Amino acid sequence: MAAGYCGEKHVEDFLERVGTTYPNPRIVDSTRRKFWYREDLDRAMNLGTSTMSSGLGAKFREKIREKRNSGTA
């Protein structure tokens, strides 16, 4: 679910970037069950600031940002 939230097409792509682009999971229940906090992922994707990145992930983050801003207005 964390990979989808970040806009990654494949879980493997997300997992390769964990520890560099994305944070490590806060809870590791087993090798297959890992849990990330949404706030940690938002911070890693700079959802609170404007980004100059492009691609599918950037489009996804922009849509999330638009939804959040319209919900608080």
C-alpha positions, 0 to 999 in steps of 0.5 A: 500500500505504501508503494501505491501511496507514493505513486510507484508502479511496482512494489519492487521499485518502491522497496529499492528506494527505501532507505534512500528516497523513502524512509525505512518502515516504522514497524517491521512485523515480519519480513513480509509485513512492514508499516510506514507512517503516512506522515513519513512518506509525505515528508519524503515526497515533499508534499508540504512543499512544491517540487520540480520533479516530473513523471507519474509520481509527481503527478500523483503527489500533485493530485494528493496536494490538490485534494488536501488543499481543497478539503481544508479551504 
